[in-house]
Amino acid sequence: RNNVEWRLQDREPISVDGTQCPISHAFLQPHEELELRWNSRVGYIYIDGAHTMREITIGDKLQFSTGGQPLNLYCNQSAQSARRDQEGGDKA
């Protein structure tokens, strides 16, 4: 499956006066962009888990876009079988 949709999730949303952030989950469709402004003194952004992270500080702008290079995903045989079962087909 060739899917360029991105899923964004704020795993530790910051609430202000008990009000949740309106964008704690988002999906970006092809050619969409999302720009956020960091509003805390210091923090970290984690990309695809804890192994890729960057420090961010107040006022930093974060831009997310689906317009970059495609990501190739390579799976072992059992992961491919599980994906086929989940999609209900027998395509590789």
HTML snippet that shows the backbone in 3Dmol.js (N, CA, C, O; Angstrom):
<script src="https://3Dmol.org/build/3Dmol-min.js"></script>
<div id="view" style="width:600px;height:400px;position:relative"></div>
<script>
const pdb = `
ATOM      1  N   ARG A   1       0.854  -1.185   0.000  1.00  0.00           N
ATOM      2  CA  ARG A   1       0.000   0.000   0.000  1.00  0.00           C
ATOM      3  C   ARG A   1       0.890   1.234   0.000  1.00  0.00           C
ATOM      4  O   ARG A   1       1.854   1.308   0.762  1.00  0.00           O
ATOM      5  N   ASN A   2       0.575   2.185  -0.837  1.00  0.00           N
ATOM      6  CA  ASN A   2       1.347   3.419  -0.934  1.00  0.00           C
ATOM      7  C   ASN A   2       0.560   4.534  -0.255  1.00  0.00           C
ATOM      8  O   ASN A   2      -0.310   5.149  -0.872  1.00  0.00           O
ATOM      9  N   ASN A   3       0.864   4.792   1.005  1.00  0.00           N
ATOM     10  CA  ASN A   3       0.096   5.752   1.796  1.00  0.00           C
ATOM     11  C   ASN A   3       1.019   6.868   2.263  1.00  0.00           C
ATOM     12  O   ASN A   3       2.017   6.614   2.937  1.00  0.00           O
ATOM     13  N   VAL A   4       0.682   8.108   1.904  1.00  0.00           N
ATOM     14  CA  VAL A   4       1.509   9.241   2.323  1.00  0.00           C
ATOM     15  C   VAL A   4       0.853  10.020   3.452  1.00  0.00           C
ATOM     16  O   VAL A   4       1.295  11.122   3.778  1.00  0.00           O
ATOM     17  N   GLU A   5      -0.190   9.466   4.050  1.00  0.00           N
ATOM     18  CA  GLU A   5      -0.838  10.113   5.188  1.00  0.00           C
ATOM     19  C   GLU A   5       0.072   9.994   6.418  1.00  0.00           C
ATOM     20  O   GLU A   5       0.622   8.926   6.689  1.00  0.00           O
ATOM     21  N   TRP A   6       0.224  11.090   7.149  1.00  0.00           N
ATOM     22  CA  TRP A   6       1.030  11.099   8.372  1.00  0.00           C
ATOM     23  C   TRP A   6       0.135  11.172   9.577  1.00  0.00           C
ATOM     24  O   TRP A   6      -0.882  11.866   9.562  1.00  0.00           O
ATOM     25  N   ARG A   7       0.498  10.470  10.611  1.00  0.00           N
ATOM     26  CA  ARG A   7      -0.224  10.551  11.885  1.00  0.00           C
ATOM     27  C   ARG A   7       0.650  11.284  12.889  1.00  0.00           C
ATOM     28  O   ARG A   7       1.810  10.922  13.087  1.00  0.00           O
ATOM     29  N   LEU A   8       0.101  12.307  13.520  1.00  0.00           N
ATOM     30  CA  LEU A   8       0.789  13.056  14.563  1.00  0.00           C
ATOM     31  C   LEU A   8       0.040  12.856  15.863  1.00  0.00           C
ATOM     32  O   LEU A   8      -1.190  12.889  15.887  1.00  0.00           O
ATOM     33  N   GLN A   9       0.774  12.649  16.942  1.00  0.00           N
ATOM     34  CA  GLN A   9       0.134  12.466  18.241  1.00  0.00           C
ATOM     35  C   GLN A   9       0.963  13.144  19.315  1.00  0.00           C
ATOM     36  O   GLN A   9       2.168  12.916  19.425  1.00  0.00           O
ATOM     37  N   ASP A  10       0.307  13.979  20.103  1.00  0.00           N
ATOM     38  CA  ASP A  10       0.936  14.606  21.258  1.00  0.00           C
ATOM     39  C   ASP A  10       0.777  13.631  22.415  1.00  0.00           C
ATOM     40  O   ASP A  10      -0.317  13.496  22.963  1.00  0.00           O
ATOM     41  N   ARG A  11       1.841  12.956  22.790  1.00  0.00           N
ATOM     42  CA  ARG A  11       1.757  11.928  23.830  1.00  0.00           C
ATOM     43  C   ARG A  11       1.666  12.497  25.232  1.00  0.00           C
ATOM     44  O   ARG A  11       1.218  11.812  26.151  1.00  0.00           O
ATOM     45  N   GLU A  12       2.081  13.730  25.407  1.00  0.00           N
ATOM     46  CA  GLU A  12       1.988  14.390  26.710  1.00  0.00           C
ATOM     47  C   GLU A  12       1.401  15.786  26.522  1.00  0.00           C
ATOM     48  O   GLU A  12       2.104  16.782  26.693  1.00  0.00           O
ATOM     49  N   PRO A  13       0.113  15.867  26.170  1.00  0.00           N
ATOM     50  CA  PRO A  13      -0.480  17.188  25.915  1.00  0.00           C
ATOM     51  C   PRO A  13      -0.462  18.070  27.162  1.00  0.00           C
ATOM     52  O   PRO A  13      -0.694  17.601  28.276  1.00  0.00           O
ATOM     53  N   ILE A  14      -0.186  19.332  26.956  1.00  0.00           N
ATOM     54  CA  ILE A  14      -0.147  20.305  28.042  1.00  0.00           C
ATOM     55  C   ILE A  14      -1.510  20.974  28.121  1.00  0.00           C
ATOM     56  O   ILE A  14      -2.013  21.490  27.122  1.00  0.00           O
ATOM     57  N   SER A  15      -2.107  20.967  29.305  1.00  0.00           N
ATOM     58  CA  SER A  15      -3.402  21.628  29.453  1.00  0.00           C
ATOM     59  C   SER A  15      -3.206  22.977  30.130  1.00  0.00           C
ATOM     60  O   SER A  15      -2.354  23.136  31.005  1.00  0.00           O
ATOM     61  N   VAL A  16      -4.007  23.937  29.709  1.00  0.00           N
ATOM     62  CA  VAL A  16      -3.992  25.276  30.295  1.00  0.00           C
ATOM     63  C   VAL A  16      -5.337  25.479  30.968  1.00  0.00           C
ATOM     64  O   VAL A  16      -6.374  25.457  30.306  1.00  0.00           O
ATOM     65  N   ASP A  17      -5.327  25.674  32.271  1.00  0.00           N
ATOM     66  CA  ASP A  17      -6.566  25.846  33.042  1.00  0.00           C
ATOM     67  C   ASP A  17      -7.532  24.683  32.836  1.00  0.00           C
ATOM     68  O   ASP A  17      -8.746  24.882  32.801  1.00  0.00           O
ATOM     69  N   GLY A  18      -6.997  23.470  32.700  1.00  0.00           N
ATOM     70  CA  GLY A  18      -7.833  22.285  32.543  1.00  0.00           C
ATOM     71  C   GLY A  18      -8.361  22.066  31.139  1.00  0.00           C
ATOM     72  O   GLY A  18      -9.094  21.106  30.904  1.00  0.00           O
ATOM     73  N   THR A  19      -8.005  22.938  30.196  1.00  0.00           N
ATOM     74  CA  THR A  19      -8.468  22.815  28.818  1.00  0.00           C
ATOM     75  C   THR A  19      -7.418  22.072  27.999  1.00  0.00           C
ATOM     76  O   THR A  19      -6.251  22.463  27.975  1.00  0.00           O
ATOM     77  N   GLN A  20      -7.832  21.009  27.335  1.00  0.00           N
ATOM     78  CA  GLN A  20      -6.905  20.237  26.514  1.00  0.00           C
ATOM     79  C   GLN A  20      -6.557  20.984  25.229  1.00  0.00           C
ATOM     80  O   GLN A  20      -7.352  21.771  24.716  1.00  0.00           O
ATOM     81  N   CYS A  21      -5.382  20.729  24.733  1.00  0.00           N
ATOM     82  CA  CYS A  21      -4.943  21.283  23.460  1.00  0.00           C
ATOM     83  C   CYS A  21      -5.868  20.767  22.355  1.00  0.00           C
ATOM     84  O   CYS A  21      -6.185  19.577  22.329  1.00  0.00           O
ATOM     85  N   PRO A  22      -6.305  21.642  21.442  1.00  0.00           N
ATOM     86  CA  PRO A  22      -7.227  21.192  20.393  1.00  0.00           C
ATOM     87  C   PRO A  22      -6.593  20.248  19.378  1.00  0.00           C
ATOM     88  O   PRO A  22      -7.311  19.558  18.655  1.00  0.00           O
ATOM     89  N   ILE A  23      -5.269  20.202  19.309  1.00  0.00           N
ATOM     90  CA  ILE A  23      -4.603  19.323  18.341  1.00  0.00           C
ATOM     91  C   ILE A  23      -3.715  18.341  19.090  1.00  0.00           C
ATOM     92  O   ILE A  23      -2.496  18.508  19.124  1.00  0.00           O
ATOM     93  N   SER A  24      -4.313  17.321  19.690  1.00  0.00           N
ATOM     94  CA  SER A  24      -3.499  16.295  20.333  1.00  0.00           C
ATOM     95  C   SER A  24      -3.287  15.105  19.394  1.00  0.00           C
ATOM     96  O   SER A  24      -2.352  14.325  19.579  1.00  0.00           O
ATOM     97  N   HIS A  25      -4.151  14.968  18.391  1.00  0.00           N
ATOM     98  CA  HIS A  25      -4.016  13.951  17.351  1.00  0.00           C
ATOM     99  C   HIS A  25      -4.333  14.624  16.019  1.00  0.00           C
ATOM    100  O   HIS A  25      -5.237  15.456  15.937  1.00  0.00           O
ATOM    101  N   ALA A  26      -3.596  14.264  14.990  1.00  0.00           N
ATOM    102  CA  ALA A  26      -3.881  14.823  13.671  1.00  0.00           C
ATOM    103  C   ALA A  26      -3.403  13.857  12.599  1.00  0.00           C
ATOM    104  O   ALA A  26      -2.471  13.080  12.808  1.00  0.00           O
ATOM    105  N   PHE A  27      -4.051  13.920  11.465  1.00  0.00           N
ATOM    106  CA  PHE A  27      -3.620  13.198  10.277  1.00  0.00           C
ATOM    107  C   PHE A  27      -3.381  14.230   9.190  1.00  0.00           C
ATOM    108  O   PHE A  27      -4.244  15.066   8.924  1.00  0.00           O
ATOM    109  N   LEU A  28      -2.222  14.178   8.564  1.00  0.00           N
ATOM    110  CA  LEU A  28      -1.924  15.062   7.449  1.00  0.00           C
ATOM    111  C   LEU A  28      -2.084  14.275   6.161  1.00  0.00           C
ATOM    112  O   LEU A  28      -1.475  13.221   5.980  1.00  0.00           O
ATOM    113  N   GLN A  29      -2.905  14.797   5.278  1.00  0.00           N
ATOM    114  CA  GLN A  29      -3.126  14.186   3.978  1.00  0.00           C
ATOM    115  C   GLN A  29      -2.027  14.645   3.019  1.00  0.00           C
ATOM    116  O   GLN A  29      -1.267  15.556   3.346  1.00  0.00           O
ATOM    117  N   PRO A  30      -1.934  14.024   1.837  1.00  0.00           N
ATOM    118  CA  PRO A  30      -0.908  14.444   0.873  1.00  0.00           C
ATOM    119  C   PRO A  30      -0.949  15.950   0.621  1.00  0.00           C
ATOM    120  O   PRO A  30      -2.018  16.524   0.412  1.00  0.00           O
ATOM    121  N   HIS A  31       0.206  16.573   0.642  1.00  0.00           N
ATOM    122  CA  HIS A  31       0.412  17.999   0.365  1.00  0.00           C
ATOM    123  C   HIS A  31      -0.150  18.920   1.443  1.00  0.00           C
ATOM    124  O   HIS A  31      -0.291  20.118   1.200  1.00  0.00           O
ATOM    125  N   GLU A  32      -0.476  18.403   2.621  1.00  0.00           N
ATOM    126  CA  GLU A  32      -0.902  19.251   3.734  1.00  0.00           C
ATOM    127  C   GLU A  32       0.292  19.573   4.618  1.00  0.00           C
ATOM    128  O   GLU A  32       1.271  18.828   4.660  1.00  0.00           O
ATOM    129  N   GLU A  33       0.195  20.696   5.325  1.00  0.00           N
ATOM    130  CA  GLU A  33       1.227  21.096   6.276  1.00  0.00           C
ATOM    131  C   GLU A  33       0.571  21.509   7.580  1.00  0.00           C
ATOM    132  O   GLU A  33      -0.577  21.951   7.603  1.00  0.00           O
ATOM    133  N   LEU A  34       1.310  21.359   8.657  1.00  0.00           N
ATOM    134  CA  LEU A  34       0.866  21.800   9.974  1.00  0.00           C
ATOM    135  C   LEU A  34       2.030  22.551  10.600  1.00  0.00           C
ATOM    136  O   LEU A  34       3.153  22.048  10.634  1.00  0.00           O
ATOM    137  N   GLU A  35       1.761  23.766  11.101  1.00  0.00           N
ATOM    138  CA  GLU A  35       2.801  24.545  11.764  1.00  0.00           C
ATOM    139  C   GLU A  35       2.355  24.822  13.186  1.00  0.00           C
ATOM    140  O   GLU A  35       1.243  25.295  13.420  1.00  0.00           O
ATOM    141  N   LEU A  36       3.232  24.523  14.137  1.00  0.00           N
ATOM    142  CA  LEU A  36       2.956  24.738  15.553  1.00  0.00           C
ATOM    143  C   LEU A  36       4.030  25.639  16.138  1.00  0.00           C
ATOM    144  O   LEU A  36       5.162  25.661  15.654  1.00  0.00           O
ATOM    145  N   ARG A  37       3.675  26.382  17.177  1.00  0.00           N
ATOM    146  CA  ARG A  37       4.642  27.205  17.897  1.00  0.00           C
ATOM    147  C   ARG A  37       4.775  26.633  19.299  1.00  0.00           C
ATOM    148  O   ARG A  37       3.778  26.467  20.001  1.00  0.00           O
ATOM    149  N   TRP A  38       6.010  26.328  19.712  1.00  0.00           N
ATOM    150  CA  TRP A  38       6.274  25.778  21.033  1.00  0.00           C
ATOM    151  C   TRP A  38       6.138  26.887  22.059  1.00  0.00           C
ATOM    152  O   TRP A  38       6.717  27.961  21.895  1.00  0.00           O
ATOM    153  N   ASN A  39       5.372  26.633  23.124  1.00  0.00           N
ATOM    154  CA  ASN A  39       5.042  27.683  24.080  1.00  0.00           C
ATOM    155  C   ASN A  39       5.520  27.374  25.499  1.00  0.00           C
ATOM    156  O   ASN A  39       4.992  27.936  26.459  1.00  0.00           O
ATOM    157  N   SER A  40       6.501  26.498  25.646  1.00  0.00           N
ATOM    158  CA  SER A  40       7.106  26.224  26.952  1.00  0.00           C
ATOM    159  C   SER A  40       8.578  26.616  26.884  1.00  0.00           C
ATOM    160  O   SER A  40       9.152  26.727  25.801  1.00  0.00           O
ATOM    161  N   ARG A  41       9.179  26.824  28.049  1.00  0.00           N
ATOM    162  CA  ARG A  41      10.581  27.272  28.058  1.00  0.00           C
ATOM    163  C   ARG A  41      11.517  26.312  27.348  1.00  0.00           C
ATOM    164  O   ARG A  41      12.335  26.720  26.523  1.00  0.00           O
ATOM    165  N   VAL A  42      11.392  25.043  27.674  1.00  0.00           N
ATOM    166  CA  VAL A  42      12.268  24.050  27.056  1.00  0.00           C
ATOM    167  C   VAL A  42      11.532  22.716  26.995  1.00  0.00           C
ATOM    168  O   VAL A  42      10.688  22.428  27.844  1.00  0.00           O
ATOM    169  N   GLY A  43      11.844  21.924  26.016  1.00  0.00           N
ATOM    170  CA  GLY A  43      11.221  20.612  25.875  1.00  0.00           C
ATOM    171  C   GLY A  43      11.930  19.828  24.787  1.00  0.00           C
ATOM    172  O   GLY A  43      12.969  20.247  24.277  1.00  0.00           O
ATOM    173  N   TYR A  44      11.363  18.698  24.442  1.00  0.00           N
ATOM    174  CA  TYR A  44      11.934  17.844  23.414  1.00  0.00           C
ATOM    175  C   TYR A  44      10.828  17.397  22.484  1.00  0.00           C
ATOM    176  O   TYR A  44       9.684  17.214  22.899  1.00  0.00           O
ATOM    177  N   ILE A  45      11.176  17.224  21.233  1.00  0.00           N
ATOM    178  CA  ILE A  45      10.262  16.621  20.276  1.00  0.00           C
ATOM    179  C   ILE A  45      10.870  15.274  19.885  1.00  0.00           C
ATOM    180  O   ILE A  45      12.053  15.184  19.555  1.00  0.00           O
ATOM    181  N   TYR A  46      10.046  14.239  19.927  1.00  0.00           N
ATOM    182  CA  TYR A  46      10.482  12.884  19.601  1.00  0.00           C
ATOM    183  C   TYR A  46       9.858  12.497  18.269  1.00  0.00           C
ATOM    184  O   TYR A  46       8.648  12.616  18.083  1.00  0.00           O
ATOM    185  N   ILE A  47      10.681  12.039  17.358  1.00  0.00           N
ATOM    186  CA  ILE A  47      10.217  11.630  16.037  1.00  0.00           C
ATOM    187  C   ILE A  47      10.278  10.112  15.972  1.00  0.00           C
ATOM    188  O   ILE A  47      11.357   9.524  16.043  1.00  0.00           O
ATOM    189  N   ASP A  48       9.132   9.488  15.838  1.00  0.00           N
ATOM    190  CA  ASP A  48       9.048   8.032  15.701  1.00  0.00           C
ATOM    191  C   ASP A  48       9.716   7.306  16.864  1.00  0.00           C
ATOM    192  O   ASP A  48      10.512   6.390  16.657  1.00  0.00           O
ATOM    193  N   GLY A  49       9.391   7.716  18.077  1.00  0.00           N
ATOM    194  CA  GLY A  49       9.940   7.061  19.257  1.00  0.00           C
ATOM    195  C   GLY A  49      11.086   7.849  19.865  1.00  0.00           C
ATOM    196  O   GLY A  49      11.404   8.951  19.416  1.00  0.00           O
ATOM    197  N   ALA A  50      11.701   7.278  20.884  1.00  0.00           N
ATOM    198  CA  ALA A  50      12.716   7.999  21.658  1.00  0.00           C
ATOM    199  C   ALA A  50      14.087   8.046  20.985  1.00  0.00           C
ATOM    200  O   ALA A  50      14.963   8.776  21.448  1.00  0.00           O
ATOM    201  N   HIS A  51      14.296   7.295  19.917  1.00  0.00           N
ATOM    202  CA  HIS A  51      15.630   7.245  19.315  1.00  0.00           C
ATOM    203  C   HIS A  51      15.977   8.479  18.481  1.00  0.00           C
ATOM    204  O   HIS A  51      17.157   8.713  18.219  1.00  0.00           O
ATOM    205  N   THR A  52      15.004   9.269  18.060  1.00  0.00           N
ATOM    206  CA  THR A  52      15.261  10.506  17.318  1.00  0.00           C
ATOM    207  C   THR A  52      14.561  11.638  18.035  1.00  0.00           C
ATOM    208  O   THR A  52      13.332  11.690  18.063  1.00  0.00           O
ATOM    209  N   MET A  53      15.337  12.558  18.624  1.00  0.00           N
ATOM    210  CA  MET A  53      14.744  13.656  19.380  1.00  0.00           C
ATOM    211  C   MET A  53      15.544  14.928  19.173  1.00  0.00           C
ATOM    212  O   MET A  53      16.726  14.889  18.832  1.00  0.00           O
ATOM    213  N   ARG A  54      14.882  16.058  19.384  1.00  0.00           N
ATOM    214  CA  ARG A  54      15.517  17.367  19.294  1.00  0.00           C
ATOM    215  C   ARG A  54      15.007  18.227  20.437  1.00  0.00           C
ATOM    216  O   ARG A  54      13.832  18.160  20.798  1.00  0.00           O
ATOM    217  N   GLU A  55      15.899  19.038  21.006  1.00  0.00           N
ATOM    218  CA  GLU A  55      15.492  19.985  22.045  1.00  0.00           C
ATOM    219  C   GLU A  55      14.831  21.181  21.365  1.00  0.00           C
ATOM    220  O   GLU A  55      15.288  21.645  20.320  1.00  0.00           O
ATOM    221  N   ILE A  56      13.755  21.672  21.967  1.00  0.00           N
ATOM    222  CA  ILE A  56      13.076  22.860  21.456  1.00  0.00           C
ATOM    223  C   ILE A  56      12.868  23.834  22.606  1.00  0.00           C
ATOM    224  O   ILE A  56      12.749  23.424  23.761  1.00  0.00           O
ATOM    225  N   THR A  57      12.825  25.116  22.289  1.00  0.00           N
ATOM    226  CA  THR A  57      12.652  26.151  23.306  1.00  0.00           C
ATOM    227  C   THR A  57      11.508  27.074  22.909  1.00  0.00           C
ATOM    228  O   THR A  57      11.031  27.030  21.775  1.00  0.00           O
ATOM    229  N   ILE A  58      11.077  27.898  23.833  1.00  0.00           N
ATOM    230  CA  ILE A  58       9.927  28.768  23.623  1.00  0.00           C
ATOM    231  C   ILE A  58      10.085  29.589  22.340  1.00  0.00           C
ATOM    232  O   ILE A  58      11.144  30.151  22.063  1.00  0.00           O
ATOM    233  N   GLY A  59       9.016  29.637  21.584  1.00  0.00           N
ATOM    234  CA  GLY A  59       8.998  30.388  20.336  1.00  0.00           C
ATOM    235  C   GLY A  59       9.402  29.599  19.112  1.00  0.00           C
ATOM    236  O   GLY A  59       9.202  30.063  17.989  1.00  0.00           O
ATOM    237  N   ASP A  60       9.975  28.400  19.300  1.00  0.00           N
ATOM    238  CA  ASP A  60      10.355  27.591  18.140  1.00  0.00           C
ATOM    239  C   ASP A  60       9.114  27.210  17.347  1.00  0.00           C
ATOM    240  O   ASP A  60       8.070  26.892  17.915  1.00  0.00           O
ATOM    241  N   LYS A  61       9.245  27.248  16.029  1.00  0.00           N
ATOM    242  CA  LYS A  61       8.150  26.830  15.158  1.00  0.00           C
ATOM    243  C   LYS A  61       8.462  25.444  14.621  1.00  0.00           C
ATOM    244  O   LYS A  61       9.574  25.172  14.169  1.00  0.00           O
ATOM    245  N   LEU A  62       7.470  24.580  14.677  1.00  0.00           N
ATOM    246  CA  LEU A  62       7.593  23.212  14.176  1.00  0.00           C
ATOM    247  C   LEU A  62       6.729  23.104  12.934  1.00  0.00           C
ATOM    248  O   LEU A  62       5.542  23.426  12.975  1.00  0.00           O
ATOM    249  N   GLN A  63       7.303  22.660  11.841  1.00  0.00           N
ATOM    250  CA  GLN A  63       6.572  22.487  10.598  1.00  0.00           C
ATOM    251  C   GLN A  63       6.559  21.015  10.229  1.00  0.00           C
ATOM    252  O   GLN A  63       7.602  20.364  10.175  1.00  0.00           O
ATOM    253  N   PHE A  64       5.369  20.505   9.979  1.00  0.00           N
ATOM    254  CA  PHE A  64       5.196  19.123   9.552  1.00  0.00           C
ATOM    255  C   PHE A  64       4.594  19.148   8.157  1.00  0.00           C
ATOM    256  O   PHE A  64       3.661  19.907   7.895  1.00  0.00           O
ATOM    257  N   SER A  65       5.121  18.325   7.265  1.00  0.00           N
ATOM    258  CA  SER A  65       4.647  18.304   5.892  1.00  0.00           C
ATOM    259  C   SER A  65       4.755  16.886   5.340  1.00  0.00           C
ATOM    260  O   SER A  65       5.661  16.136   5.704  1.00  0.00           O
ATOM    261  N   THR A  66       3.836  16.534   4.473  1.00  0.00           N
ATOM    262  CA  THR A  66       3.894  15.240   3.793  1.00  0.00           C
ATOM    263  C   THR A  66       4.602  15.366   2.447  1.00  0.00           C
ATOM    264  O   THR A  66       4.645  14.404   1.681  1.00  0.00           O
ATOM    265  N   GLY A  67       5.155  16.535   2.153  1.00  0.00           N
ATOM    266  CA  GLY A  67       5.755  16.781   0.846  1.00  0.00           C
ATOM    267  C   GLY A  67       7.180  16.294   0.675  1.00  0.00           C
ATOM    268  O   GLY A  67       7.785  16.559  -0.363  1.00  0.00           O
ATOM    269  N   GLY A  68       7.737  15.600   1.637  1.00  0.00           N
ATOM    270  CA  GLY A  68       9.122  15.138   1.544  1.00  0.00           C
ATOM    271  C   GLY A  68       9.267  13.862   0.741  1.00  0.00           C
ATOM    272  O   GLY A  68       8.333  13.405   0.081  1.00  0.00           O
ATOM    273  N   GLN A  69      10.455  13.303   0.815  1.00  0.00           N
ATOM    274  CA  GLN A  69      10.740  12.052   0.117  1.00  0.00           C
ATOM    275  C   GLN A  69       9.944  10.908   0.743  1.00  0.00           C
ATOM    276  O   GLN A  69       9.720  10.905   1.954  1.00  0.00           O
ATOM    277  N   PRO A  70       9.515   9.939  -0.062  1.00  0.00           N
ATOM    278  CA  PRO A  70       8.793   8.790   0.490  1.00  0.00           C
ATOM    279  C   PRO A  70       9.681   7.980   1.434  1.00  0.00           C
ATOM    280  O   PRO A  70      10.898   7.919   1.264  1.00  0.00           O
ATOM    281  N   LEU A  71       9.058   7.373   2.412  1.00  0.00           N
ATOM    282  CA  LEU A  71       9.749   6.507   3.356  1.00  0.00           C
ATOM    283  C   LEU A  71       9.533   5.064   2.916  1.00  0.00           C
ATOM    284  O   LEU A  71       8.394   4.614   2.794  1.00  0.00           O
ATOM    285  N   ASN A  72      10.602   4.354   2.683  1.00  0.00           N
ATOM    286  CA  ASN A  72      10.505   2.946   2.315  1.00  0.00           C
ATOM    287  C   ASN A  72      10.538   2.108   3.579  1.00  0.00           C
ATOM    288  O   ASN A  72      11.408   2.290   4.431  1.00  0.00           O
ATOM    289  N   LEU A  73       9.598   1.199   3.698  1.00  0.00           N
ATOM    290  CA  LEU A  73       9.503   0.336   4.863  1.00  0.00           C
ATOM    291  C   LEU A  73       9.846  -1.091   4.442  1.00  0.00           C
ATOM    292  O   LEU A  73       9.225  -1.653   3.540  1.00  0.00           O
ATOM    293  N   TYR A  74      10.831  -1.658   5.103  1.00  0.00           N
ATOM    294  CA  TYR A  74      11.255  -3.025   4.822  1.00  0.00           C
ATOM    295  C   TYR A  74      10.879  -3.895   6.009  1.00  0.00           C
ATOM    296  O   TYR A  74      11.260  -3.607   7.143  1.00  0.00           O
ATOM    297  N   CYS A  75      10.122  -4.971   5.744  1.00  0.00           N
ATOM    298  CA  CYS A  75       9.619  -5.841   6.812  1.00  0.00           C
ATOM    299  C   CYS A  75      10.129  -7.264   6.613  1.00  0.00           C
ATOM    300  O   CYS A  75      10.423  -7.696   5.498  1.00  0.00           O
ATOM    301  N   ASN A  76      10.222  -7.977   7.740  1.00  0.00           N
ATOM    302  CA  ASN A  76      10.537  -9.394   7.630  1.00  0.00           C
ATOM    303  C   ASN A  76       9.272 -10.148   7.202  1.00  0.00           C
ATOM    304  O   ASN A  76       8.189  -9.566   7.135  1.00  0.00           O
ATOM    305  N   GLN A  77       9.415 -11.418   6.920  1.00  0.00           N
ATOM    306  CA  GLN A  77       8.308 -12.215   6.379  1.00  0.00           C
ATOM    307  C   GLN A  77       7.103 -12.254   7.317  1.00  0.00           C
ATOM    308  O   GLN A  77       5.968 -12.159   6.850  1.00  0.00           O
ATOM    309  N   SER A  78       7.318 -12.390   8.623  1.00  0.00           N
ATOM    310  CA  SER A  78       6.179 -12.468   9.546  1.00  0.00           C
ATOM    311  C   SER A  78       5.436 -11.133   9.611  1.00  0.00           C
ATOM    312  O   SER A  78       4.212 -11.126   9.746  1.00  0.00           O
ATOM    313  N   ALA A  79       6.141 -10.010   9.520  1.00  0.00           N
ATOM    314  CA  ALA A  79       5.473  -8.707   9.513  1.00  0.00           C
ATOM    315  C   ALA A  79       4.665  -8.530   8.234  1.00  0.00           C
ATOM    316  O   ALA A  79       3.569  -7.973   8.269  1.00  0.00           O
ATOM    317  N   GLN A  80       5.195  -9.000   7.103  1.00  0.00           N
ATOM    318  CA  GLN A  80       4.453  -8.921   5.845  1.00  0.00           C
ATOM    319  C   GLN A  80       3.187  -9.765   5.911  1.00  0.00           C
ATOM    320  O   GLN A  80       2.133  -9.335   5.442  1.00  0.00           O
ATOM    321  N   SER A  81       3.278 -10.961   6.487  1.00  0.00           N
ATOM    322  CA  SER A  81       2.103 -11.829   6.628  1.00  0.00           C
ATOM    323  C   SER A  81       1.057 -11.186   7.528  1.00  0.00           C
ATOM    324  O   SER A  81      -0.134 -11.230   7.221  1.00  0.00           O
ATOM    325  N   ALA A  82       1.489 -10.592   8.630  1.00  0.00           N
ATOM    326  CA  ALA A  82       0.553  -9.928   9.546  1.00  0.00           C
ATOM    327  C   ALA A  82      -0.131  -8.759   8.856  1.00  0.00           C
ATOM    328  O   ALA A  82      -1.321  -8.524   9.063  1.00  0.00           O
ATOM    329  N   ARG A  83       0.612  -8.024   8.038  1.00  0.00           N
ATOM    330  CA  ARG A  83       0.022  -6.892   7.313  1.00  0.00           C
ATOM    331  C   ARG A  83      -1.012  -7.379   6.309  1.00  0.00           C
ATOM    332  O   ARG A  83      -2.091  -6.796   6.198  1.00  0.00           O
ATOM    333  N   ARG A  84      -0.691  -8.444   5.576  1.00  0.00           N
ATOM    334  CA  ARG A  84      -1.655  -8.998   4.619  1.00  0.00           C
ATOM    335  C   ARG A  84      -2.921  -9.450   5.331  1.00  0.00           C
ATOM    336  O   ARG A  84      -4.028  -9.203   4.853  1.00  0.00           O
ATOM    337  N   ASP A  85      -2.760 -10.117   6.480  1.00  0.00           N
ATOM    338  CA  ASP A  85      -3.923 -10.569   7.245  1.00  0.00           C
ATOM    339  C   ASP A  85      -4.765  -9.387   7.712  1.00  0.00           C
ATOM    340  O   ASP A  85      -5.994  -9.438   7.673  1.00  0.00           O
ATOM    341  N   GLN A  86      -4.102  -8.329   8.149  1.00  0.00           N
ATOM    342  CA  GLN A  86      -4.813  -7.148   8.641  1.00  0.00           C
ATOM    343  C   GLN A  86      -5.578  -6.452   7.514  1.00  0.00           C
ATOM    344  O   GLN A  86      -6.685  -5.956   7.722  1.00  0.00           O
ATOM    345  N   GLU A  87      -4.980  -6.419   6.315  1.00  0.00           N
ATOM    346  CA  GLU A  87      -5.618  -5.760   5.180  1.00  0.00           C
ATOM    347  C   GLU A  87      -6.633  -6.659   4.488  1.00  0.00           C
ATOM    348  O   GLU A  87      -7.382  -6.200   3.626  1.00  0.00           O
ATOM    349  N   GLY A  88      -6.665  -7.923   4.854  1.00  0.00           N
ATOM    350  CA  GLY A  88      -7.647  -8.838   4.288  1.00  0.00           C
ATOM    351  C   GLY A  88      -7.325  -9.289   2.876  1.00  0.00           C
ATOM    352  O   GLY A  88      -8.230  -9.649   2.124  1.00  0.00           O
ATOM    353  N   GLY A  89      -6.075  -9.277   2.507  1.00  0.00           N
ATOM    354  CA  GLY A  89      -5.691  -9.693   1.163  1.00  0.00           C
ATOM    355  C   GLY A  89      -4.429 -10.503   1.191  1.00  0.00           C
ATOM    356  O   GLY A  89      -3.904 -10.840   2.253  1.00  0.00           O
ATOM    357  N   ASP A  90      -3.942 -10.817  -0.006  1.00  0.00           N
ATOM    358  CA  ASP A  90      -2.695 -11.574  -0.066  1.00  0.00           C
ATOM    359  C   ASP A  90      -1.638 -10.847  -0.891  1.00  0.00           C
ATOM    360  O   ASP A  90      -0.808 -11.489  -1.535  1.00  0.00           O
ATOM    361  N   LYS A  91      -1.660  -9.511  -0.877  1.00  0.00           N
ATOM    362  CA  LYS A  91      -0.644  -8.729  -1.584  1.00  0.00           C
ATOM    363  C   LYS A  91       0.596  -8.582  -0.713  1.00  0.00           C
ATOM    364  O   LYS A  91       0.493  -8.555   0.513  1.00  0.00           O
ATOM    365  N   ALA A  92       1.743  -8.490  -1.326  1.00  0.00           N
ATOM    366  CA  ALA A  92       3.000  -8.281  -0.585  1.00  0.00           C
ATOM    367  C   ALA A  92       3.233  -6.821  -0.310  1.00  0.00           C
ATOM    368  O   ALA A  92       4.239  -6.461   0.301  1.00  0.00           O
TER     369      ALA A  92
END
`;
const viewer = $3Dmol.createViewer("view");
viewer.addModel(pdb, "pdb");
viewer.setStyle({}, {cartoon: {color: "spectrum"}});
viewer.zoomTo();
viewer.render();
</script>
